[in-house]
């Protein structure tokens, strides 16, 4: 039988060597796994976190390991490439930072062993991701273990898979459960025994056969269906390899019986029922931890997503931990799983997209929660023209996904600037778009009509929303405006988007960007550098922003009432608006014990005009649910509530403005009204993109109109700060020179 031995404790770690040690280093420092070297510098802004090669070393004795014939080293996550050395001998290299991979270390084992793993997250042109709005944390940030198996065993070196593949084929009354296993070193006379257990751990069907045939079909009569959040019922398939009366090896996996389809008019259909997918995207990292998560971190994330009422998660932008996929199965989340083929197509990266897609599908095939495989995200981010290599890469991935998995569909997340007529949109089975109308330019009212236009022109293509959102920190105002980073504007934005998106049944899925704030070290905006603050919950998971409760009001069945603006106490106006969210039909608001009356709402949002005098205790009541907060009348606006940029190389008040002339503080739409301003901007974009990968800043006179549909309401200074998150930073001197040139151009 196989045994698993954890190697998570007592590794020596260093950044400061260029060679693989032949003996245990004495000057390195000790770490336990999971570990990342970017937990701090990958979250503090400046785009200066360490990207390079680091070394982990561990001593162990063979006598400590379980006795068996063959030993595999299993690495569950090493970002982004790694080399394995045992006793000075290089055994393996792996590219791809988010998947499981294994190395047969049997022949290199000695009684006293020195294991060294060199992990490298350096920039390169062949391993994804390289250009994206999140931090690429380096390290051995998931578990490392040794799996000891007998000579005959279920295969461990097939793209990190579990050696077992389960495919339920459902009919109305009967389900054929096709179980396939992969064997290494099979011997004559060996037998395979297949068993299916129900969720109550009772045997429901079983069968045995000679091990020279590695698949079996078992019949389940009237199977209990896996039905998402409503009933996430799981079976377990177990296969045992037997020689005589001895159990040689055993594998098992959970699976679910369910059917699904995606209809261009009705949206997502689960087990024959319309099942609108409304949920969130998730990045795995968190404050002070990076990607080096423990099981309790994953469990907390799932608890928060479930509390909100979501029934779907887009696991962006890479393969997540197996434990989290297991939680998705258990909690009934419908999952979009994807590889990090993102932002900029790299001509040298095709093989890496293929290997990452194989690992994603083979390692996650048995999870009933997963329904679509994501081919890419915003791969045409800046509107550059398509090239045949990019299209062919997508065709290869699409065919590969269907070859490896005939039960699921493929999808992409396209960015707004991607024309809906481009051939790239026609490749996957279903499509979703990332739109930020109301944050990155445009306004909130543009979102629903955009999807209506797509749906009208392409009624045969299922369309969804893969990203939408806006940033919010602990800034506050009674007059929220696009781009102010206040919690109040984020709440308004999501109220509007909920009303537009959730009332369009043809949208096969909607995923908020993002459930949690996350690390993006290139970002220097919003007053807290190094993060993307579009989360409904803060990076440390300690505070649920008001927008979290807007979704809970629409999606959760758990009765509740929530008063918005709890962090916005001091207010200058004599009468202030207070927003209340509830999934109950009627809310009454009390101010210092006096009722302001009851309101009913069919959209779960309630707006009260509240007299603001002295200190007021607010209490909202909806059936048996209550919530309280406080406001206070002040004469002068509390500056603690106003956005302050930390470390900004140029603030708006440092910018020279001439009456009647342009400056960096002007909106892009106004700058581009002038021929001189448009020419100046295009030259700037060209210079910013000349040293980047193809497509990174491919803005031209032909596509600028499309780009500005999104970002026309940005001031140029904010636009350049935003571009800095995914491209080269602009220096203060360059900005001042650009502003001086703008000061010579008259406004129209």
N, C-alpha and C positions, 0 to 999 in steps of 0.2 A: 504494500500500500504506500501511497505517497505521503510525505510529511512536509510541512512548511516551517521554515526557520527564519525568524525576523532578523534583519541586519540593521535595524533603525538606530541603534545606540552606539555612541562613542566612535565617531568618525573624526579623524584629523582633517582640517580644512585649511587651504591657503589660496590666496591670489598671487603670491609672491614667489613663484618658481616657474621655470621654463622647461623642466625635465621631470620625467616620471621617476619617483624615488625607488631605489632598490632595497632600501631598508626603511623602517618606520621613522618618519621625520619627528624630531624632538621639538622643533620651534613652531610648528603649526598649532592652531588652537582647536579645541574640541567642540564638536557640535553633535546634536542628535537630529535625525531625520523625522519628519520632513524639514527641509532647510532651503532658503534662498538667500543669496548675497545682496539682493536688491530690496529687502523689506523696508528700508528707510530711504535710500537714495533714489529708489524707483517711484517715490510718492511725494517728493518735496519740490518738484518743478525744476525748470532749467534744462530739461532734456540732456542731463549730464550723468545719468546713472551708469554704473560700471557695466560695460559690455566687453567680455573677453573670456579667456580660458581660466578656469579654476580647477583645483584638484581636491579630491576627497580620497582619503586612505583609511583602511581598516585592517587590523590584524585579527585572525581567527584560527582556531585549530580544527583540523578535520574531525578529530575525536568529539568535538562539540556538536557536530552535525548529526542528524538522524542517519543511521546506517542504511544505505541503499546502493543501488548499482550506478545510478546516473544522477548528476547534480546540475540544475539549471539556476543561474542567477536571473531573477526577475526584477526589472526596474519599471516602476509604474509611471514615472514622469521625470525626464531629465531635459531641461530646456537650454539650448534648442538642438544641439548635437552632442554626442558623447562617445568616448572611447573607453573600453574596458581592458585593464591589464591585470593579470594574475601572476604573481611571482615574476614580474618583469616581462612577461610575454603578452603581447597584444592579442586579444581574442576577438574583439568585435568593434564595429563602428555603427552608430545609428544616427540618422537625421530625422528630426521631428520631435518637438518638445512636449507633446501632450498625450502620447499613447503608451501602452504597455509593450515592452519588448524583453526578450529573453536571450540568454547566452548559455550554451552548454560549456560548463567549466570542468567537466569530469577529468579530462586528461591532464589538465594543468594543476590539479589539486596536489598539495603536499601535506605533510602533517602540520607544519607551520606555514601559514599563508599570509601574504600581503596583497590585499585587493586594492587597486587604485582605479578610480573613475575620473577621467578628465572631462569636464562639462564646459561647453562653450556657447555663449549667447552673442558672439560677435556678429556684426553686420556682415552680410554676404549677399550674393545674387542668385542663390539656388535653394534656400530653405525658407519656407513660409512660416510665420509672417515676418516681413521686414518693414513695411510701411503701413502703420495703422495707429489709431487713436487709443492705444493702451500700452502699458508697460510690458516688455518681454522679460519677465523675471527669470534670471538664471539660477540654476541649482538643481539638486536632487530633492525636488519639492513634494514628492509623494513617496510611498513606501518602497523599500528595497528589501528583497527577501531571497532565500534559497529554497527551491523546491526539489526535494529528493524523491526520485521515482525508481521503480524496478526497471529491469531491462525492457520488458514489455510494458508499455504505458500509453495512455491517451496523449496524443501529440501535443507538445508544448512549444514547438518552434514554427508554427504556421501563423505568421503575422500577429503573434501575441494572443491568439484566440484560446478559448477554453477547451477545445477538442470535442465540443458537442454543439450540434445545430438542431434546433427544434422549429418545425414549421407546421402550425395548425392549419388544416384546410377544412373550412366550415361549410356544412349544409344546414338545412333547417332543423333536422332532428339528430344529425350524426356529425361527428368531427373526426377526421382522419388526422392523427398526430404523427407526422413524419419526423423520426429522430435519426439523425446521422451523426456518427462519431468518426474521429480520425485516430488511427492507431500507428504506433511506432514499434517495430520489432515484434510483430505478431508471430506466435508460434503455433505449430500444429497442435490440435486438441484443445485449444482455448475456446471458451464460450463467452458470449455477450448476453447479459440479462438486462432487459429494459423494464423499468417500473415508472408508473406515473402516480404521484400522490396528489390528493386534493389539498386545499388550504388548511384542512383540519388534520393533516398528516396521515390520512388513511389511504391505503392502496386502492386505486380505482381500476387499474388495468396493468397487466404485466405480461412479459413473454421472453423466451430465451431462444438463441440460435447460435450456430457456429460463428466464430469470430472472423471467418473468411468472408462473411457478408457484414458490412458495417452500417447498414441502415435497416430500420424496421418501421412499419406502419401499424400504429395501435388505434383502436376505435374507442371514442368517448361518446356515449349516448347522452343526449340532452346536456351538453356541457354548460357549466356555469360561466357566463360570459364576463370578460374584463370590460367594464363599462365606465371607464374614466373615473372622475371624482365620485360619481354616484355609487359605484360598486367595483373597486379595483381588485377583482378576484384573481388569485394566482395559483396555478398548479406548479408542481415540481417534477421534472424529468430526471431520473437517475439511471445511469448505465454502469454496470459492474463487469469488469473483465475477470473471468474465472478460469483457473487451471486446476482440474480435478475438483477438490473441495475447498481450494484456497482462493480467496479474493486477492487478485494481483493488483488491481488499480480500480479507482472509482471516480466518476465525474458526475456532477449534477448541476442543473440550472433551473431557475424559475421561468415560467412562460405564462402567457395569457391567451385565451381564446377570444378573438374579436374580429370583426370585419370593419372596414372603413372605406370610404370613397370621398372624393372631393369634387363637388358639382359646381360648375361655373355660375349657376343661378341660386342654388340652395346652400352653398358653402360646404362645411365639413359634415359628414354623415358617419355616425358610429353605430354599428350593429343595426343599420336600417333606420336610425332615428336622426333627425337634424340635431346637431350638437355644435352650436356656435363656439369656436375657439377664441377665447378672450383672455389674454394673459400678458406675460412679461418676457423680456430677455434677461439673461443672467451672466455677468462676469463673475468668476470664482474668487477673486482676490478680496482682501480686506485690510483695514488700516493696521499698520505695524506688523502684519503677518505676510503680506504679499500673497503668493499662491501656495505657501506652505501650510495648507489647511489640515486641521484635525477633524475626525468624524463629527464632533459636536458642532463645529462651524457649519458643516453641510446640513446637519439636522436643524440648526437654528434658521438657516436660509429657507429650507423647505417649510418650516413652521410659519415663517412670515409670509411666504408666497401663498400658502394655504389659507392663512387667516384673511388675506385680502380677497380671497374667493376666486383667484385665477384657476383656470383649468388647462392651461397650456404654458409651456416654457420653451423659448428659443435658447438653446445652450450655445451661446456665442463665445468666441468666434473660433472654436477649437474643440477638441475632444475633452470632455470633463471626466472627473474621477468616477470609477465604476460604482463607488458607493452612492454617488448622487443619482446615477441612472437607476440604481436599485430603489432609491427613495422615490423617484418618479413613478416606477412601477407600483410601489406600495401605496402611494398617495393618489394614484390615478391621473397624473399629469400627462397630457398629450405633448410629445416632444418633437422639436425640430433639432436634429443633430447635424453638425457641419464641420468642415475642415477649415484651417486658417488661410485659404486662398483669398486674399483680401487686398483691396485698394489698388495695387499696382501689379499688373501682369509682368512676370519676369521670364524672359525667353529661356533662361537656364533652369527654371524651376519646375518644368513639367513632370519629371520623374518623381520629384518630391510630392507634388499634388497626388500622383497616382499611388505612391506608397502610403501616404497619410489616409487616402480614401479607403484603401484596402484594409488598413488597420482599424479605422473607424467602424467599417461595416462588419468585418469578421469578428471583432471584439464585442460588438454591441447588437448582433443580429437577434439574439433571443429576447431582448427587452420589448415587451408589448407596448410600452409607452411611446416608443419611437415610431413615427409614421412617415417622415420625410427625411431624406438626406440632402443637406445643403451643399451645392457645388462651389459657390463662391459668394463673397460679400463685397459690394461696391467696387467690383474689379475695374469699373470704368469711372472711378470716383470723380475725376475732373472733366469729364465730357470729351476726352480725347477720342479720335476716330478709331473704330475697330480695326484690328489687323487679323489676318487669317490664322496666325499662331494662337492668339487668344481664343478665337472661335473653335479652332481644332482642339485646343486643350479642354474646352468645355464639352465638346462632343465626345472626346475620349472618356472624360470623367462620367458623363451621363450614361454612356454605354457600359462602362465598368460597373457603375452602381446597379444597373438593371441586370447585368450578368451575375453579379454576386448576390443580388437580392431581388427576386421576382415578385415580392409581396409588397414592396413599398414604392413610393413615388420620389421624384427628385424635384428640387426647387433652387431658386437663387434669390438673393436679396440685391435688387438693383437700386442704384442711387437716382435721385430726382433728375439729374442732368442726363441720364441715359434715355435716349429717344425710344419711345415705345415701339417704333417700327424697325429698330435694329435687329438683325438676325439672331443676336445673342438672346433676346427675349423669347425666341421660339424654341430654344433647345430643351429646357427642362419640362417636366410634366405640368408644374404649376409655378406661378410667379408671385413674388411679393416685392414691394417697393419701400425704400427708406425715404420718408418725407419729413421735413421740418418746417413746413409753412407755419408761420407764427413765431418761429424762433430764429432760424437762419433765413431771414427775409420773408417776403410775402406776409400773409396774415392767416389766422386760424381758419377763416371761412373758405380758404382755397382747398382744404384737404378733401372733404367729401366730394365736391364737384370734380376734382381731378380723377378720382377713382370712377365716378360715373362716366366720364369721357372714355377712360380706358375700357370699361366694361361695355360701353356702347360700340366701340370700334372693334373690340376683340371679345365678343360674347362667348366664344368657345374656350377662352383661356381663364381658368380660375385665378383670381387676383386677390392678394392679401396685403397686409401692412406689416412689414418686418421690423421697422423702426419708426418711432415718432416720440418726441419729448422735448423738454427744455430744462435749463439748469436752475437750481434754487439752492441758496445757502441761507444762513441766518440773517438775511437782510429783509426789511419790511417797509411797506408803504400802503397808504390808502388809495393811491392812484397808480396801480401797477401798469408798467409799460414793457413792451417787448425789449428784451436785452438787459433788463435791470437786475436779473439774478435774484429777485425776491421770491419768497415762498408764496406770496399772494399772486404773482403773475403765473407761477407754475400751476397753482390751483386753478386759476381762470383758464389757462391753456388746456388743461386736462378736462375740465368741465366741458369746454367747447368740443374737444376731440371725441370725448365719450359720446356726446349727443350725436355727432356726425357719423362716427364709425360703427357704433353698436346698433344703430338703426338701419344699417345696410346689410341685409342677410346674405348677399352674394359674396361678401368678403370672407374668404375661407378661414382666415386667422388674422388676429391683430395682436401685435407684441409691442408693449411699451418699451422704449429705450430710456431708462434701464430700471430694473428692480432696485439695484443698489448703486450708490456712487462707487467709482472704481478708479484705480491708479492709471494715470496718463501723464507721465513725467514731462512730456513736451508742453503740456498746458500750463499757461501762466495767466489765468483769468479768473474772474469771479471773487477774487480776494483770498483764495486759498489755493495756492499753486500745486501743480502735480496731480490734480484730480479732474475727472469728468463728473460734474455734479447733477447729472440728469436723473439720478436715482430717486425713487419714491421713498427710499430709506437711506440714511446716512451711511458712510463708508464703514463706520464702526458698528453698525446695526443697532445703535442705541436710540435713534429718534426716527419716528415715522412722520414724514412730512404730510401736510394737509392733503396733498394729492393722493397719497396712499388711501385715505378714507373716502375720497371721491370714487375710487374703484371698488372699495369694499361696499359702498352703498349700492352699486349696480350689480356686483357679482356675488356677494356673500349672503347666505341665508341666515346667518347668525344675527339676531336683532341687535342694533346698536344705534347710538346717536353721538355725533362728534361736533364740537364747536371749533371752527377754524381760528387761526391767529393767536394761539396760546402764547407764542413767543413775541407777539406784537402787542405789548401792554400800553405803552405811552403813546397817546394820540392827541393831535392838536385840534382836530375839528370838533365842532359843537355837537354834531350828529354823525355817527360813524356807521358804516355797514358791517354787519356781522353775518358770516355765512355759516350755515349748519348743514352737515351731511347726515343722512340716515337712510336705511333701507326700509323704514316704516313710513306709512303714507302721510302721517300728520305729526308736526312738531310744534311745541309751545315753548316760547322763550321768556324767561323771567329775568328782570334786572333789579337787583337788590330786593327780591321777593315780589316785585310787581310784574304782572303778566303783560307782555306786549302783544298778546293774542296768539292764536293758532294759525298755522299755515299748512296747506296741503300741496303736494307737488307730485307730478307724474314723472319727474326726472331726478328725484332723490336729492335735489339741491334746494335749500331754503335760504332766503335772503331777508334779513331783518334790519331796519333802520333804528339805531339805538341812540338815545340821548347820552351825551358824554359829559358827565359832571362829576368832579371829584373821583373817587374810586368806586367802581361798580363791579359787583359780583354777578356774572352771567350764569344762568342755569338753563339748559335745554332739556326738555322732557318729551319723550316719545314712548307711549305705552309705559312699560316698566323700566325703560332705559333712561339714564340721566347722564349729563356731562356738565362740568363747570369750568369756567375760566374767569379772567379778570381784565378790565381795561382801566386806564387812568388818564384823566384830562391833564395835559401839560400845555404850557404857553409856547414852547419852542420845540421844534422837531428834535427828537433824540438821535444824535449823530451816530450812536452805536448801531442804529438800524440801516445806515447808509453804506453802500458798497465802497470799499477802499481796496484798491489794487495794491498788493504787496509785491515789491520788487519789480514793478513795471518800469521798463526802460524809458517810457514816455507816456505821461498821463495827458488827458485831454486839455488840462489847464496849462500845460507846458507848450502847447502848440500855438504858434503865431497865426492869427486870423486877421485878414484885411477886409474891410467892408467892401462887399460886392465881388470878392474874389474867392476862389476855392481854397480849401485846406484839408488836412487829414481828418478833420472833424465833420466833413460833409458826407452825406449819404452817397453810396456808390451810384444810385440812380441819377443823382444830380451831377456827379462828376462825369458820367458817361453820356450826358446830354451834349457835352462839348466834344468836338473832334480832337482837340488837344488833350483833354482829359482821358479820352478813350485810348489814344495813342500812348500816352504816358503809362497808363495802367497795363496795357498789353506788353509793353517793353519790360515793365517790372515783373510780370508773370513769366515772361520768357527767361529773364535772368534768374529768377528763383528756381526755375525748372531745369536749367541746363546741366546741372550735376546730379539730377535725380534719376531714378529708374523711369523707363518709358511710361508716359501717361500721368506722371505725378502732378504736373502742373500744365497739362496740355490745353491751355486756354487760348483760343484763337478768335479772330474777328468773326468767324462763322458761328462759333458756339457761345459767344459772350452773352448774347441775348437770353439764351436758355439758362446760363449760369446766373445771370442777374435777376431772372424771375425768382430765384431763391434768395439771393443775397443783396438785392438792390436796396433794401432798407437798412443795410449795415452801413455804419460809417467806415471809411477806409481804414482807420486805425484799428477798429474792432475786427474787420475782415483780415487784416494782416496778422493780428494776434491769433485768430482762429486758424489761418493757414499754418501758423507756426507750430500747431499741434501735430501736423503730419509732414512738415517740410522744413526747410532751412529757416532759422530765425533771421529777422531783419534787425540790424544794429541801430542804435540811437542816431548815429551820424547819418546813416542811410535814410532814416525817417525824416530827419531835419532837412536833408537835401531835397528829398521828395516834396516835403511841405513847402519849401521855398519855391520850387518849380510850380506847384499848384497855386501859390499866392500870385503868380503872374497870369493865371487864367481866369477871365471874367466868368461869373455865374450867368447862366441863362434863365 
